[in-house]
Amino acid sequence: MRTLFLFVAITLPLPAVEDFATRLYPALQKAQCRLCHNDNGVASATRLQFPRASATSQEIDRFGLRLRSLVNRAHPEESLLFRKPTNRIPHTGGERIKPGSPEEQALRAWVEYLASLPEAPLEAERATGPSRKTLRRLTNSQYNHTVRDLLGDETGPADRFPTEDFVNGYTNQAEGQSISPLLAEAYGRAAERLARAAFSGGDSHKLIPCAPSAGCRADFIRQFGRRAFRRPLTDGEIARYERVFAARDANFLDGARLVVETMLQSPHFLFHLSTGAYATANRLSYFLWDTMPDEELFHAAESGQLSSAQGIEKQVKRLLDNPRAADSFDEFLAQWMRFDRLRNAIRDRRLFPEFTAELVSAMTEETQRLFRSLVWQDRNFLEFFTADYAYLTPELAKLYGVPSPGEPWARVDFSAGSPRAGVLGEGTYLAVTSKPADTSPTERGLFVREHFLCQIVPPPPAGVNTSLPPVTDEKPLSTRERLQAHLSNPTCASCHILVDSIGFGLEKFDAIGKFREKQEVTIYPTADELKLRKKIKPTEYKLDIEGVGTVRGLQDSEFRSARELGRRLAREPVCQKCIVKQLFRYANGRSEEPEDQPLIEQAYNRFRDSQFRFRELVLAIVSSMD
């Protein structure tokens, strides 16, 4: 075997370093290896970690050389790098490179080349790329809060802006924050209305710092501009806005109104463009308060207090002690848990008549109350997954089949044998991952992978048939039985086995989170059946549920309830580190990059050493912010 392997490799030209990027790397990309083998992929625990999609040619070359760790120098044909993607040894992703193909020949040649290299580490392998800065604009939520604190406007004008896109799980990610013509138009309308309202009753919000006169004009521009742009204005900017003011010089308030309207459409208002200490103040305030800095934070920037780690930490602790911080992190939770999907969810009213807007509101508030109790009472945040209690209303208690609380939102402890615990046992998660008429094991597993393990599951191949066998009177099938169609198709199985196997363990919770021992399937007569009177009434079946699930990639991961799954996730470092990554993304407005890994590890270590106190994680994340 050794001779044959060497012969095949030698018949190909021995590759140079550059050949990896032009021959083998495109083949690995086509095979979708990178989608699983990255720090957020389902194969994140392995030694094979691809660079980001936008990697430079130098980063790709360095990656190719780092693959030496997967090569058996003495027996290259036994290398994991060769045997895994060709499925010669069991591979969760299945066969990704076909034996005998040109892609396999390129892989063989590269393995042999790496086996021939000296053992000393290469400079190219140790090099790291530069970190990148991100240009971010105000989110709709931040816009509303900023005009509230800047102008005293409580009307929430951004609620009428175009809907924001979720990127990397959040709406504040820089790559999803371009300004469309529709949004630009909305900014213009809002600026005009806000400026008009600011002075509709005179200077009722005390925006003008002196007696209205020609001498006051520059002082107004300087002081209002400092708050609107979250930094001091330059002399050139003051002169420019004085000319804007002069266009309405006949009336001081008209001139001030025009300046406000113009500033509210400036990139310096709409984007985080400050530098130095003011940039730090803005990052802290928008992360922790979801709004502009207050005067104390401005003063800290101007006095140099934000130039040291100690000064920053002092301000972070002050900001966290303010009730605004709780509101800000509610926004983080709402996006992490996708409350928006739940609020827009629909259910078949014939099957779930109790699924009302009031029940949905109670579900999200239940999740929020658990989150707040853990964060602001400095408790172990891993209870988010393991809490054997909940804060419930009588309606939620009835849905969950537990004793009603003495008063709304009182704590209710679950019995020792309850299948329900933590966020995985809440209506929020169970309903947001279901369909109008039934559960979706695929969606439930995908949510766990993406939101709680920070793993990216590859999308289905283009053109693949995703339909499932129909449920008929001749063959009433449970959801699990219908999904076997995915697992029996090699094209689908490699990904579906990663998510469906998780969702199967939660099948005893229905589409709104109610526990069930059997799956009730109702088959309604079709229009033709009614017309021919072959069937005039719905038929109902009660099917057995095999409520056993596994989390592929984790050791000893079999579970039979939300409680068991929550405990399994809570003790898994991948899940613990995912909490760090989720907050990192929210704080920085971007996904983590390979060069961020030391910062992620540092934040994770502080989080773990604090017994998973969320506020300690916040303090650690601040040091990583762009």
N, C-alpha and C positions, 0 to 999 in steps of 0.2 A: 504493500500500500504506500509506503514511504517513497519507494522508487517511482511508482506511477504518479504520485502527486508532484514530485520534483520534475518529472518528465514533462507533465502538462504545463507546469509553470515556466520551465526553461524554453519551451517552444514559443512562448510569448516573449516579447522584448521585456527585459527587466525594467520595471517602471522607475521613473524619476519622481521626486516629490510632487512635481506639478501634475503628474498624471492622475493623482488621486482626485483632484478637483474636476478634471475634465472627463474621466472615465468612470471611476467607481462611485464617487459621491452622487452624481446624477442618478445612478442606478439605485442607490440606497434611498434617495429621495423619492424616486418613482415607486419603490416598494413600500413607502410610507413608514420607514423605520423611525424617522425623526419624531413622528407624532406620538410614539410611545416612549422612545428613549430620549427624554429630556427631563429636567428637574421637576416638571409638572406632568410628566406622562405616567401612564400606568406601569411603566417599567422604570420608574425613577429610582428604585432601590438598587438597580443593577449598576455595574461599572461603566456601561456604555451610555454616554450622555452626549447628544448632538448639540452643536451650537445653535443659536437662534436662527430663524428663517432668513433674517437680513444680514447674516454673517458675511464678513469681507473674505476675499480670497486668502488672505493671510490666516484668518481664523479657521477657515476650512482646512488649509494645509496643516496647521497645528493640530487640529482634530484628527486628521488622518494619521499623524505620527503618534498621537496619544493612544491609538488603537493597539499599540504594542502590548498593552496590559492584558489584551484578550488573545494573545498569540502564544502558542506553545513553541518555544524556540527549538527544542530538541525534536519535536514531532509536529511540524506545522499543520499536517493534515488533521490533527486532533484538536486544533485551535477552536475555541468557542466562537471566534469571529467568523470562522468558516462553517462550522457545523450547525450553529443556531439558526441563522437566516435561511439555510437550505433545509431546515427541519430534519437533519440527520440525527439530532437529539431533540427531545421534546421542547417545543418553543411555543409559548403562550400565543404568540402572533401567528402561528402556523408557518407554512412555507411562503417565504417572501422572495426568495431568489430560486428560480427553477434549475435543478441539476441539469448540466449539459448546455446551459444557455450561455450567450456571450457575457452576460452579467456575472455568471458564476466564474467564468474564465478570468474576468477582471478581478474578482474577489480573491481567487486562488493566487494570482500574480501578486496582489498587494500583501497578502498574508506571508508569502514567501519573502517578499522584499523586507517586511518588518522583522521577520525572523533573522534576516541576515545583518541587521543593524547592530552596532555595538551596544552594550548594556548601559553605558553612561548616559544620563539624561541629556536631552538636547535643549539648547537655549530656546529653540522655537516652541518646544512644549511648555516651557515655563513662562513664556511671555503672556501677558494679559492685555486685553484691549482697554481703551479709555472709557470711562463712564460717560454717559450722555445726559445732557440736561433736557428738560421738557418744557415746552411753552404751553401754559394752561390758561383757560379762560374761566370766568365764573360759571358755575353750574346754575341751573334755574333756581335751585334752593338757595345757593349763595347770593344770587342776584336779589332775590326777595329779601333776604336778611340784611344785605348791605344797604339797599335803599331804605329799609326800615330804620337802620341805625344812622344812616347819613342824612336822611330827609324826614324821618318820622312817618314814613308811608307804610301803612299796614295792609294795603290792598292786595299784595301778592301779584304784581303785574306779570311775573314770569310764568304764572300758572297758565297764561294764555299763549305762551311761546310754543314753537314746535316741540313735539315730544323728543326727549333725549334718547340717544342710543346707548345700550349697555355694551361696553367693551371690557374684556377681562373681568366681567362680573359687575361693573360699576359704571355710572354715568359721568364720572369726573375724569375719565382717562383721556390723556392728551390726544391720542391718535383718533379719537372719535369726536373731537371738538372743533371741527372746521365750522366756519360761519357760512351757511347757505344764504342765497338771496332772500329767502323767506324769513330767516332769522334776522338778517340785517334790517329788513323792513320792520320786523317786530321790535327790534331795539330802537329804531327811529320813532315809532309810534309811542313806545313806552317812555322814551326820554322827553318827548314833547308833553305828554300828559303829566309825568312826574314833575317837570319843571313848572308847569302851569299850576298844579296843585300845591307846590311848595310855597307859592306866594299868593294863593287865591284869597287869603284873608290878611294880606300884608305879610310882614315877616313873623308869622306866628310860631315858626320853628326856630327862631333866633339864629338864622344862618348868617346874618350880616353882623359883623363884630363891632361896628362903629356907627356913628350917626351918618345916614345916607348923604353923601356929598362926593364931589369929584375926588377929594383926598382919600375917601374911604374905598374907592374902587379897587386899588391894588391890594389893600389889606384883605378885602373880601375874597379876591381871586386867590391870594396867597393862602389864606386859612382854609377856605372851602376846597381849593385844589389839593392841599396837603392831605385832607381826609378822603377826597374822592379818588386820588391817585395813590393813596397810601404811602406817600413820600413827599418831600419838599419839591416845589416847582423850581425849575431853573429860571434865571432872569429872562431868557428868551421866551420861555413859555408864558411867564407873567405878561410880557409885552404883547405877545400874540393874543392872549385872552383879553387884554385891555382893548385891543382893536375890535374884538368881537363885541365887547361891552359897549364900545362907542357907537356901534351900529344902532343902538336903542338909547342913546345918551339923554334923550329928552325926559325919560322917566327912569329913575335909578332901579326900581324893581323890575322894569322891563329889561334893562340891561343885565341885571343879575339873573333873571329868568333865562335869557338867551345863553349866558355863560354856563349855567347849570345844564341846560339842554345839550349844549355842545360837548361839555365834559362827559356827560353820561353816554355819549356815542364814541368817545375816544378809546383806542386800544389800551391806553393807560388806566382806564376804569374797567374795561371789560376783561382784560388779561392781567395775569400776575407778572408785571414787568419790572418790579422793583429790584434793586441790587443791594448788596451789602447787608447791613443790619436791618434795613427796612424789609428786605426780602425774607429774612428770618422771621421778623414779626408777622409778615403776611402768611408765611407757611404755617406758623404756629396757630394763628388766629383762625384761618380757614380750615385747618385740620381739626382743631379742638372746639371751635365755636361755630363753624360754618358761616362766618361773617367777618367783617373788617376788624382790624385791631382797635382796642379801646385806647383812651388817652394814656393809661399806665403802660401799655405795651409800646405805644409810640415813644413815650419818655424813656423806656428801657432801651429802645433802639438808638435814640439820640444821645443817651448818656454812656453808651458803650457797654451796658450790662449784658447785651446779647453776643458779645464777642468771646465769652468764655462758656464752657460746658456748665459750670456752676450757675452762671447767670441765666442760661437758658432753662436749666432744670427748675430753678426757682420760679420762673414765669410759667412753665408748664404746670407745676403743682398749683399755682394760683388759678390758672385757667380751668384746671380740672375741678377745683373746688367750687366753681360757679355753676349754677343750674343750667346755663347755656350748654355746658359740655354734655350733660345728659341728653339734651335735645339733639345735639350734633351726632352723638354716637347712636341715637335712635335711627338717624338717617343711614348710618353705616349698616346697622342691623337690617333695616328694611330692604336695602339693596342686596346685601349678602344673602338674605333669605327670600328675596324676590316677592315681597309683599304685593308688588304691582300685579304679578301674575294671578295671585289669589284673589285680589280685588276685582280682577276682570274675568275670573273663572265663571263658567256656567255649569249647571248640573241639570240632568233630566228630572224635572219636577215630579214626574210620576214615581220615580225611584227615591228621590231625596227631597221631599217637600220641606224638611227642616232647614235646608241650605239657603239661608236668607242673607241679606246684606248685614243684618245685625249679628248673625252668627259668624260671618267672615270677620267683622270688626272685632268680635270677642276673641277669635282665634289669633289674630295678629297682636292684640293687646296681651294675651296670655304669654306669647313668645317674648314680647317686649318686657313684661314684668319679670319673667325669669332672668332675662339678660340684665336688666337693671339691678336686680337683687345681687347678682354675682359680681357685677362691675363696681357698683357704688358701695357695696358692703364689704369689699375686699375679700371675697370668698374665692375658692378654687374654681377657676373658670371651666375646668373640665366637667363640672356638674352640669354644664349646658347639655352634655350628652348623657349624663348618668342620674340626674335628679330624680329621686323616687317620690316626688311631690310636684304639685302644680298650683298656680294661682288661678282659680276658676270662678265663673259665674254659675248660677243654677242651670242655665242652658247647656254650658259646656259639660258640667257634671253629669247631666242627663245623657248627653251624647257619649261620654266616656263610660257610663255605667258605674259611677262612683257616688258616694253620699254627697248630697248638696251642701255647699258651705253655709255657715251661719249667716254670712253676709257676702255680697258680691266681692270677688277678688280676694277672699280669704284663702289661706294656704290649705290645701287638701293633700294628705299623705296617701300614697297608693299602698295597697296591701303587698305583703312580701311576695305573693305569687302573681302579681299583676304583670302583664306583658308590656306595660306602658312605662316609659321613663324618658326624661329629657326631651330635647327638641324632636327626636325621631318618633316619639310617641304623641306628639302634638298634632292637632288638626291642621295647623299651618303647613307643616312639611307634608303630611299625608294627603292633604287636599291639593296642594300646589303641584304635586307630582302625579295627579290622576286625570282621567278623562271625564267627559260629561256623564257617561253611563257606567263607568267601571274604573278599576285601578289601572296603573301602568307600571308593571315591574321594571320595564326598561327605563322610564323616566325616574323612578325612585332610585334605581341603581346609578343612573347617570348623575343625579343630583349629589349623591354621596361621593362619587368619584370627583366631580368638579368642585363642589362647594366645601366638602369636609376633608378630602384628601389632596385637593389641588392637582388633580390628574386630568389630562386632556385625553379624551377618548376619540380616536380617529372617526371622521364622518363616514357614512356608508358610501361605497363606490358609486359613481355616477351610473344611473340607469338601472340600479338594482331594484327588484320587485320587493316592496316592503309589506305587501298585503298579507294578511293572516287567513287561515281557513275560516270560513263562515260558521256561525253557530246555527245549527238546524235541529228540528225535532228528531230527525234521523240520527244526528250525531251531536248532542249537546256536549260541548267541550269547556273545560275550565280555562281561565286565562293562561295558566301555566302550560296546559296541554296545547293550546293554540300557538304559544310562543316556541314550542319545540320545532316549529317550522324554521325559525331563525337558527336554532342550534344544530339542526341537521343539514343546513346549507353551508358548505365550507366558506363561501364568500361572506356570509353574515356571521358565522359562528365565532370567528376570532375576536370580534368586538362585542357581540351580544353576550358571550359567556362572561365578559368582564362586568356587565351591568345587570343583565337579567338575573344572574345568580344572586345578586344582592336583593333585588326587588322581590324575588320569590320568598325570601324569609320574612317579608312584611305583608304577605297576601292575606293574612287574617285581619287586616285593617281595610275597611272598604274605602270608597272614593271620597268620603268626607271625614274619615278617621274613626269610624265606629268599628268596634271589635266584632268579629263574626267567626263562627266555627265552620260554617258552610258558605260557599259562594252561590248566591241566588241568581239564576239566569232566567230572564224573561224573554220569550220569543213571541213577538207580535205578528199577527197575520199580515201578509203582504196584500197589496191592493188587488192582485189577481186572485188570491185565495179568498178574499172577502167577496169579490165579484162572483166567483164560482161557488161560493159557500163551502169551500173545502175546509176552511178554518175560520171561525167567527170570533173566537176568544183567544187571548194570550195564553200560552202554556208556560208553566214555571217549573224549574228544576233546581234542586239543591244538591250541589256538587261538592265532593270532598276537596279540602285544601291541604296540600302538602306544604306546610309553612316552614320549610327548611331553606336557609340561604347560606352562602359563603361569599367571602371577599377575596377573590383571586389575587394572589400576590402577598397576602398576609398569612403568617403561620397560625395554625389552629383557629381558623376564622369562622367555623360553622356556628350558626346562630338560629334561634327559633322565635325571636321576638324583638321588638324595638328596644327593650331593656337590655337584652344580651348584645345586640349590635352596638348600642351606645357604649356599653362597658368595653367592648372590644376596640372600638375606635378611640376611646379616651386613653387607653394605655398604649396606643400605637404612636411612636414618634412622628410618623408621616402625618398623622392627623394633628398632633400638637404643633408641628412646624407649619401646617397649612393655616392655622389660625394666625400665625406670624405673617405668613405671605399675604393673606387676605387683608390684614391691616396695613401692611406695607404698600399694597397696590392702592388702597383707598387713600393713604396719606400722601403718596408720591404721584398719583395720577398716571401710573404706568405699571406694567408688569415687571417683575424682577428679571434681571439679566444675569448671565454667568458671573460678571464681575461684581455683582451685588452679593454673591454667596457668603463672603466673610461677614458682611453686615447682617444678613439673615441669620447666620449661625450665632453671632454675638447677641442679637435680640432674642433668639430662641433660648440661649443659655441663661440669659437674665430672667426670662419668663419662667423657665423650668425651675431655676434656683429659688424663685420667689414663691414656689408652690402654685404657679400658674395664676398669679394675680394680674388681672387685665391692665390695671393702671401702671404696673411695672413694665408691662409690654409697651404701653404707650410711651413711657419715658425712653425705652430702648429704641423704639421706631423713630422717634424725633431725630436721633443722631444720624439716621439714614436718609433723611429727606433731602431732595434736590434743592 
